[in-house]
Amino acid sequence: MATTGTKKAVAMLCMLLVTLSGRPASAAQYIGVLKKSWQPLCEATTELGTLPSDVAHSLQEATKQIKAMILEATRAAIYVRAKGPSKQAEQAAVMSGYMLTSALQGLEQLQHVDIPAGIKLSSTGPYLKGRIDEFLDVARKVHQGGEGCILSSSGSVLSGTDGKTLDSTPCSTSLPKLDPAEHALQHITPTGLKTAQDPQNDANQHQHTATANCRLFSATSTHGLGHSGNVGNQLTWAAGYYTVQPTSDGVLTVADLRQGEKSARRQETAWNEVFAAVKDRPNKGNRAYANKSQEIATDPVGASMLFRILINDVEATPDKLKPELTALFGTDVSQSVSKVFADINDLKLATKVAGIEAGTQLGTISDAQQLGALLAHYSIIELTQHRQLRKKLSENEKQTAKTHEQICNEIKDATECGKNENCKYDDNIKGGPKCVLNETGKKGCKTRKRESNRRER
């Protein structure tokens, strides 16, 4: 039969076992990290490597769309001069102005918004990638026997990598090639990492229980990076993803990179810089880069232009614009716009112009030098015709003024001469017509002569 002392000892042992079984096992304080912990780093660095190429692609595509609008505007301006006075030419003139305005607004978006945003993303992204890659490269190389820093899910040490994967996880730690192409982000978002883990690390959530020591995760001289004492400064890896305690073998502090607004996340970290830059990343699909010619009547910019062009009043109400718009484009504005652009593109050069062969369709010309030469050529022709017309009008006015004087001179009767507002009868004139221009007639001739001289200048 057991003694009282033996019973007490057994009871105490049982209580101790119960207590120990209910206490979670603490992570060893300088043990390697498990796959669930380092895998988000691999996923992040792989995507970070695609950001410069994605930015380049977006900016190039935006530039192409702006260029296309400039080409449309230029062809429309050429059409106006080549076609001559007509309703189609008036429609083309309006569309040329609208397309040029749209292109300039696209350039504003590109210059002041998307290029700066692209530069920010292309600088913060590679910086963060470099910090992550440096850690992963060093951590996988720090191993000896069963000791190491990068562990599998089961706790075995991982040391080998081809620079593209780590334990079957995509993990590109090499310098990416800049090849403009669109890349969708699967893991990095404007508010965090989709696959980021809960940062709690007090019961082997991120580090293994008791195997695979890692000197990178300790600041002491016994187990870590210290020589004759503690490092004394807080160490961080992967741009703050892991933080090593400065004076003791404490467990790693893991940054909370989960999606959402995390008040505990330090706002100055490189991670947050990237998340913010991703939020503002250039977007080739921005409306500022779109050809909105079919929406000219409803687009705010187009409507404002139509107010200026058709009624010369930017503050007028839409009901005042509608009659003018209908008169120019008809009831179906979109259809008329499509028709005028089709006419512009189908226009064939009647003769060889600016070094471009006769019969060439205007819509097939995209060379900047050729379009510029065509625009200048037809503009000069238009100016020449205008100058010739003014000269002819001036000559007609001079002839008209002379005819008034002749009319007076041909009147012989004094009474009839007095009836003409431009004539007077002077009986004192000897040897010539007595009915001549009066002061009113002379002033009219002088006024017309001055106006004619101004137009000739």
C-alpha positions as CSV (number, residue, x, y, z in Angstrom):
1,M,0.0,0.0,0.0
2,A,1.4,3.4,-1.1
3,T,2.5,5.8,1.7
4,T,1.1,9.2,2.1
5,G,4.3,10.8,0.8
6,T,4.3,8.6,-2.3
7,K,0.7,9.7,-3.1
8,K,1.6,13.3,-2.7
9,A,4.5,12.9,-5.1
10,V,2.4,11.2,-7.7
11,A,-0.3,13.9,-7.4
12,M,2.3,16.7,-7.9
13,L,3.8,14.8,-10.9
14,C,0.3,14.5,-12.5
15,M,-0.4,18.2,-11.9
16,L,2.9,19.1,-13.5
17,L,2.2,17.0,-16.5
18,V,-1.3,18.6,-16.9
19,T,0.3,22.0,-16.7
20,L,2.9,21.2,-19.3
21,S,0.5,19.6,-21.7
22,G,-1.7,22.8,-21.6
23,R,1.2,25.2,-22.3
24,P,2.0,25.8,-26.0
25,A,5.6,25.0,-27.0
26,S,7.7,28.1,-27.4
27,A,9.6,28.6,-30.6
28,A,13.3,28.3,-30.2
29,Q,14.7,31.8,-30.2
30,Y,17.3,31.4,-32.9
31,I,15.8,28.7,-35.1
32,G,15.3,28.8,-38.9
33,V,12.0,30.0,-40.4
34,L,9.3,27.6,-41.8
35,K,8.0,27.7,-45.4
36,K,4.8,29.4,-44.4
37,S,6.9,32.3,-43.1
38,W,9.4,32.8,-46.0
39,Q,7.1,31.8,-48.9
40,P,5.4,35.3,-49.0
41,L,8.8,36.7,-49.5
42,C,9.4,34.5,-52.5
43,E,6.0,35.4,-54.0
44,A,6.6,39.1,-53.4
45,T,10.1,39.2,-54.9
46,T,9.0,37.3,-58.0
47,E,6.2,39.9,-58.6
48,L,8.4,42.8,-57.7
49,G,10.7,41.8,-60.5
50,T,7.9,42.3,-63.1
51,L,7.0,45.8,-62.0
52,P,9.5,47.8,-64.2
53,S,8.4,45.8,-67.3
54,D,4.8,46.4,-66.5
55,V,5.4,50.1,-66.0
56,A,7.2,50.4,-69.3
57,H,4.4,48.6,-71.0
58,S,1.7,50.8,-69.6
59,L,3.6,54.0,-70.4
60,Q,4.3,52.8,-74.0
61,E,0.7,51.9,-74.6
62,A,-0.5,55.2,-73.2
63,T,2.0,57.0,-75.5
64,K,0.8,55.0,-78.5
65,Q,-2.8,56.0,-77.8
66,I,-1.9,59.7,-77.6
67,K,0.1,59.4,-80.8
68,A,-2.9,57.8,-82.6
69,M,-5.1,60.8,-81.5
70,I,-2.4,63.3,-82.8
71,L,-2.3,61.4,-86.1
72,E,-6.2,61.6,-86.4
73,A,-6.1,65.3,-85.6
74,T,-3.4,66.0,-88.2
75,R,-5.2,64.0,-91.0
76,A,-8.4,65.8,-90.2
77,A,-6.6,69.1,-90.6
78,I,-5.2,68.1,-93.9
79,Y,-8.6,66.9,-95.1
80,V,-10.1,70.3,-94.3
81,R,-7.6,72.1,-96.5
82,A,-7.7,69.5,-99.3
83,K,-11.5,69.2,-99.4
84,G,-12.2,72.9,-99.4
85,P,-15.4,74.6,-98.2
86,S,-18.1,72.0,-97.4
87,K,-20.0,70.6,-94.5
88,Q,-17.7,67.6,-94.4
89,A,-14.7,69.9,-94.1
90,E,-16.4,71.8,-91.2
91,Q,-17.1,68.5,-89.4
92,A,-13.5,67.5,-89.9
93,A,-12.3,70.9,-88.6
94,V,-14.3,70.3,-85.4
95,M,-13.0,66.8,-85.0
96,S,-9.4,67.9,-85.6
97,G,-9.7,70.4,-82.8
98,Y,-11.3,67.8,-80.5
99,M,-8.8,65.1,-81.2
100,L,-5.9,67.5,-80.6
101,T,-7.4,68.6,-77.3
102,S,-7.9,65.0,-76.2
103,A,-4.3,64.2,-77.1
104,L,-2.9,67.2,-75.1
105,Q,-5.0,66.2,-72.1
106,G,-3.6,62.7,-72.4
107,L,-0.1,64.2,-72.4
108,E,-1.0,66.1,-69.2
109,Q,-2.0,62.8,-67.5
110,L,1.1,61.1,-68.8
111,Q,3.5,63.9,-67.8
112,H,2.1,64.9,-64.4
113,V,0.6,61.7,-63.1
114,D,1.6,58.4,-64.7
115,I,5.2,59.0,-65.5
116,P,6.0,60.2,-61.9
117,A,3.9,57.2,-60.6
118,G,5.8,54.8,-62.8
119,I,9.1,56.2,-61.7
120,K,8.1,55.7,-58.1
121,L,7.0,52.2,-58.6
122,S,10.1,51.4,-60.7
123,S,12.3,52.6,-57.9
124,T,10.6,51.4,-54.7
125,G,9.8,48.0,-56.2
126,P,13.4,47.0,-57.2
127,Y,14.7,48.5,-53.9
128,L,12.4,46.2,-51.9
129,K,13.2,43.3,-54.2
130,G,17.0,43.8,-53.5
131,R,16.4,43.7,-49.8
132,I,14.4,40.5,-50.0
133,D,16.8,38.8,-52.4
134,E,19.8,39.7,-50.3
135,F,18.2,38.0,-47.2
136,L,17.0,34.9,-49.1
137,D,20.4,34.5,-50.8
138,V,22.3,34.8,-47.5
139,A,19.8,32.8,-45.4
140,R,19.8,29.8,-47.7
141,K,23.7,29.8,-47.7
142,V,24.0,29.9,-43.9
143,H,23.8,26.2,-43.1
144,Q,25.9,23.4,-41.8
145,G,24.8,19.8,-41.3
146,G,21.4,20.0,-39.7
147,E,21.6,23.7,-39.0
148,G,20.2,26.4,-41.3
149,C,17.9,29.4,-41.7
150,I,15.5,28.4,-44.4
151,L,13.4,25.4,-43.6
152,S,10.7,23.3,-45.2
153,S,7.3,22.9,-43.7
154,S,8.5,19.8,-41.9
155,G,11.6,21.6,-40.5
156,S,14.3,20.2,-42.8
157,V,17.0,22.6,-43.9
158,L,16.8,24.0,-47.5
159,S,20.0,25.1,-49.1
160,G,19.8,24.6,-52.8
161,T,18.0,26.9,-55.3
162,D,18.2,27.5,-59.0
163,G,17.5,31.2,-58.6
164,K,14.0,30.7,-59.8
165,T,12.3,28.4,-57.3
166,L,12.8,27.4,-53.6
167,D,11.2,24.2,-52.4
168,S,8.9,24.3,-55.6
169,T,7.9,27.8,-54.8
170,P,8.5,30.5,-57.5
171,C,11.4,32.5,-56.0
172,S,13.2,34.6,-58.6
173,T,16.1,36.3,-56.9
174,S,18.0,37.3,-60.1
175,L,18.1,40.7,-61.8
176,P,15.0,40.8,-64.0
177,K,15.3,41.7,-67.7
178,L,13.4,44.8,-68.7
179,D,11.0,43.5,-71.4
180,P,7.9,45.7,-71.7
181,A,4.9,43.5,-71.1
182,E,1.7,43.5,-69.0
183,H,1.9,41.6,-65.7
184,A,-1.0,41.0,-63.4
185,L,-0.2,41.1,-59.7
186,Q,-1.5,38.0,-57.9
187,H,0.0,38.7,-54.5
188,I,0.9,42.3,-54.0
189,T,-2.0,44.7,-53.5
190,P,-2.4,48.4,-52.6
191,T,-3.1,47.3,-49.0
192,G,-0.7,44.4,-48.4
193,L,0.2,40.9,-49.4
194,K,-2.6,38.5,-50.1
195,T,-0.6,35.5,-48.7
196,A,1.0,37.3,-45.7
197,Q,0.7,35.3,-42.5
198,D,-0.5,36.3,-39.0
199,P,2.7,37.8,-37.5
200,Q,2.2,36.2,-34.1
201,N,5.3,34.1,-33.4
202,D,5.1,32.9,-29.8
203,A,4.4,29.3,-30.4
204,N,6.4,28.2,-33.5
205,Q,4.1,29.8,-36.0
206,H,7.0,31.1,-38.0
207,Q,10.1,29.4,-36.6
208,H,10.6,25.6,-35.9
209,T,10.4,24.4,-32.4
210,A,13.9,23.3,-31.6
211,T,16.0,22.3,-34.6
212,A,18.1,24.1,-37.2
213,N,19.8,26.9,-35.4
214,C,20.3,30.1,-37.5
215,R,22.9,32.7,-36.4
216,L,21.2,35.4,-38.5
217,F,18.3,35.4,-36.1
218,S,20.3,36.1,-32.9
219,A,22.2,39.2,-31.8
220,T,24.2,37.4,-29.0
221,S,27.7,36.1,-29.2
222,T,26.6,32.6,-28.1
223,H,24.1,31.8,-30.8
224,G,24.2,34.8,-33.2
225,L,26.1,37.5,-34.9
226,G,27.9,39.0,-31.8
227,H,31.6,38.4,-31.2
228,S,32.4,39.0,-27.6
229,G,29.0,40.3,-26.6
230,N,25.6,41.2,-27.9
231,V,25.3,43.2,-31.1
232,G,23.3,45.8,-29.2
233,N,21.4,47.1,-32.2
234,Q,18.1,45.9,-33.6
235,L,18.6,44.0,-36.8
236,T,16.2,43.7,-39.7
237,W,16.0,41.3,-42.6
238,A,14.0,41.7,-45.9
239,A,13.3,45.4,-45.3
240,G,11.8,44.9,-41.9
241,Y,9.9,41.7,-42.5
242,Y,12.0,40.0,-39.8
243,T,13.4,41.9,-36.8
244,V,16.1,40.4,-34.5
245,Q,16.1,41.5,-30.8
246,P,19.3,43.5,-30.0
247,T,20.4,42.1,-26.7
248,S,18.9,38.7,-26.2
249,D,17.9,35.5,-28.0
250,G,14.3,36.5,-28.4
251,V,12.0,35.1,-31.1
252,L,11.8,36.9,-34.4
253,T,9.4,39.8,-34.7
254,V,7.5,39.4,-38.0
255,A,5.9,42.4,-39.8
256,D,2.2,42.3,-40.3
257,L,1.9,42.6,-44.1
258,R,-1.7,41.3,-44.3
259,Q,-4.1,43.3,-46.4
260,G,-5.9,46.2,-44.7
261,E,-4.9,49.3,-42.9
262,K,-2.5,48.1,-40.2
263,S,-1.9,50.7,-37.6
264,A,1.0,48.7,-36.2
265,R,2.8,48.7,-39.5
266,R,5.6,51.3,-39.6
267,Q,4.6,53.8,-42.2
268,E,8.2,54.5,-43.3
269,T,9.0,50.9,-44.3
270,A,9.9,50.0,-47.9
271,W,6.9,47.6,-47.9
272,N,4.4,50.4,-47.4
273,E,6.1,52.5,-50.1
274,V,5.5,49.7,-52.6
275,F,1.9,49.1,-51.5
276,A,1.2,52.9,-52.0
277,A,3.0,52.9,-55.4
278,V,1.0,49.9,-56.6
279,K,-2.2,51.8,-55.7
280,D,-1.1,54.6,-58.0
281,R,0.5,52.5,-60.7
282,P,0.2,53.8,-64.3
283,N,-2.9,52.6,-66.1
284,K,-2.9,52.4,-69.9
285,G,-6.7,52.1,-69.7
286,N,-7.1,55.6,-68.2
287,R,-9.9,57.5,-69.9
288,A,-7.5,60.3,-70.6
289,Y,-5.8,58.1,-73.2
290,A,-9.0,56.9,-74.8
291,N,-10.3,58.0,-78.3
292,K,-13.6,59.5,-77.3
293,S,-14.5,60.9,-80.7
294,Q,-17.8,59.0,-80.8
295,E,-18.8,60.8,-77.5
296,I,-18.0,64.3,-78.5
297,A,-21.5,65.6,-77.8
298,T,-21.6,64.0,-74.3
299,D,-18.0,64.1,-73.2
300,P,-17.5,67.2,-71.0
301,V,-14.4,68.3,-72.9
302,G,-16.1,67.8,-76.3
303,A,-19.2,69.6,-75.2
304,S,-17.1,72.5,-73.9
305,M,-15.3,72.7,-77.2
306,L,-18.6,72.7,-79.2
307,F,-19.9,75.6,-77.1
308,R,-16.8,77.5,-78.0
309,I,-16.8,76.6,-81.7
310,L,-20.4,76.7,-82.6
311,I,-21.9,79.4,-80.4
312,N,-18.8,81.2,-79.0
313,D,-20.2,80.9,-75.4
314,V,-18.8,78.5,-72.8
315,E,-21.5,79.4,-70.3
316,A,-24.5,78.8,-72.6
317,T,-27.1,76.2,-71.8
318,P,-27.3,72.9,-73.8
319,D,-30.5,73.9,-75.5
320,K,-28.7,76.7,-77.3
321,L,-26.1,74.3,-78.6
322,K,-28.5,71.6,-79.9
323,P,-29.7,73.5,-83.0
324,E,-26.2,74.3,-84.1
325,L,-25.0,70.8,-83.4
326,T,-27.8,69.3,-85.4
327,A,-27.2,71.7,-88.2
328,L,-23.6,70.5,-88.5
329,F,-23.7,66.8,-87.6
330,G,-27.4,65.9,-88.0
331,T,-29.5,64.1,-85.4
332,D,-27.0,61.1,-85.1
333,V,-23.7,62.8,-84.1
334,S,-21.9,59.5,-83.6
335,Q,-22.8,58.2,-87.0
336,S,-21.7,61.5,-88.6
337,V,-18.4,61.3,-86.8
338,S,-17.8,57.8,-88.0
339,K,-18.7,58.9,-91.6
340,V,-16.3,61.9,-91.5
341,F,-13.4,59.9,-90.2
342,A,-14.1,57.3,-92.9
343,D,-14.0,60.1,-95.5
344,I,-10.8,61.4,-94.1
345,N,-9.1,58.1,-94.2
346,D,-10.4,57.3,-97.7
347,L,-9.3,60.6,-99.2
348,K,-6.8,59.9,-102.1
349,L,-4.2,62.4,-103.2
350,A,-5.2,63.6,-106.7
351,T,-1.6,64.3,-107.7
352,K,1.9,63.7,-106.3
353,V,2.1,65.9,-103.2
354,A,5.1,66.5,-100.9
355,G,6.9,63.5,-102.4
356,I,3.9,61.2,-101.8
357,E,2.6,59.4,-104.9
358,A,-0.8,60.2,-106.4
359,G,-3.6,57.9,-105.3
360,T,-2.2,57.4,-101.8
361,Q,-5.0,57.2,-99.2
362,L,-4.7,59.7,-96.4
363,G,-5.5,57.1,-93.8
364,T,-2.5,55.0,-94.7
365,I,0.0,57.8,-94.0
366,S,1.4,57.8,-90.4
367,D,4.9,59.1,-91.0
368,A,5.3,62.3,-89.1
369,Q,7.4,64.0,-91.8
370,Q,5.0,63.1,-94.6
371,L,2.0,64.3,-92.6
372,G,3.7,67.6,-91.6
373,A,4.7,68.2,-95.3
374,L,1.1,67.5,-96.5
375,L,-0.4,69.9,-93.9
376,A,2.1,72.6,-94.8
377,H,1.5,72.0,-98.6
378,Y,-2.3,72.3,-98.4
379,S,-2.0,75.3,-96.0
380,I,0.2,77.2,-98.4
381,I,-2.3,76.4,-101.3
382,E,-5.1,77.7,-99.1
383,L,-3.2,80.9,-98.2
384,T,-2.3,81.5,-101.8
385,Q,-6.0,81.1,-102.9
386,H,-7.0,83.4,-100.1
387,R,-4.5,86.0,-101.1
388,Q,-5.6,85.9,-104.7
389,L,-9.2,86.2,-103.7
390,R,-8.5,89.3,-101.6
391,K,-6.6,90.8,-104.5
392,K,-9.5,90.2,-106.8
393,L,-12.0,91.7,-104.3
394,S,-9.8,94.8,-104.0
395,E,-9.7,95.2,-107.7
396,N,-13.4,94.9,-107.9
397,E,-13.8,97.6,-105.2
398,K,-11.5,99.9,-107.1
399,Q,-13.5,99.3,-110.2
400,T,-16.8,99.9,-108.3
401,A,-15.4,103.3,-107.0
402,K,-14.5,104.4,-110.5
403,T,-17.9,103.5,-111.9
404,H,-19.6,105.8,-109.3
405,E,-17.5,108.7,-110.7
406,Q,-18.3,107.7,-114.2
407,I,-22.0,107.6,-113.4
408,C,-21.8,111.2,-112.2
409,N,-19.8,112.3,-115.2
410,E,-22.3,110.8,-117.6
411,I,-25.2,112.9,-116.1
412,K,-25.7,116.0,-118.2
413,D,-28.8,117.5,-116.5
414,A,-28.2,119.5,-113.3
415,T,-31.4,118.4,-111.7
416,E,-30.7,114.7,-112.4
417,C,-27.1,115.2,-111.1
418,G,-28.5,116.6,-107.8
419,K,-30.7,113.5,-107.2
420,N,-27.6,111.2,-106.9
421,E,-26.3,111.3,-103.3
422,N,-22.7,111.0,-104.6
423,C,-22.9,113.7,-107.2
424,K,-22.9,117.5,-107.5
425,Y,-23.3,119.8,-110.5
426,D,-20.6,122.4,-111.0
427,D,-21.4,124.8,-113.8
428,N,-18.0,126.5,-113.4
429,I,-16.1,123.5,-114.8
430,K,-14.9,124.3,-118.3
431,G,-14.0,121.6,-120.9
432,G,-15.2,118.6,-118.9
433,P,-18.1,116.9,-117.2
434,K,-20.0,119.3,-114.9
435,C,-21.6,116.4,-112.9
436,V,-18.8,115.2,-110.5
437,L,-18.4,113.4,-107.2
438,N,-19.5,115.4,-104.1
439,E,-17.8,115.2,-100.7
440,T,-19.9,112.2,-99.8
441,G,-18.9,110.3,-102.9
442,K,-15.2,111.2,-102.4
443,K,-15.2,110.0,-98.8
444,G,-16.8,106.7,-99.8
445,C,-14.0,106.2,-102.3
446,K,-11.3,107.0,-99.8
447,T,-12.8,104.6,-97.2
448,R,-13.0,101.7,-99.7
449,K,-9.4,102.5,-100.8
450,R,-8.1,102.3,-97.3
451,E,-9.9,99.0,-96.6
452,S,-8.5,97.6,-99.8
453,N,-5.0,98.6,-98.9
454,R,-5.3,97.0,-95.5
455,R,-6.4,93.7,-97.0
456,E,-3.6,93.8,-99.6
457,R,-1.0,94.2,-96.7
